[in-house]
């Protein structure tokens, strides 16, 4: 769930409130962006979904037991069915197999 959506739900539930608006820091840090807005800080500087302070505030609610993430269960939320389809081998066989580390590709030459 994006942090902006979590902020909205936690605010509606009365568990979290936005911070009091403060003026931008002076001088502005290099990463400060006047074109972005954070709903938690109620001001410019960053996107809500990338707000570390909001992330920590939500983690504090979890640590206090006020927010429960729920336990995943394979009986209530099973994985989708998988196929056992396999790609048949090439007619001439595989003579060279190379693993490219940079892009996680496997190259097969016959």
Secondary structure, 3 states (H helix, E strand, C coil): CCHHHHHHHHHHCCCCCCCCCCCCCCCCCCCCEEEEEECCCCEEECCHHHCHHHHHHHHHHHHCCCCCCCCCCCCCCCCCCCCCCCCCCCCCCCCEEEEECCCCEEEEEC
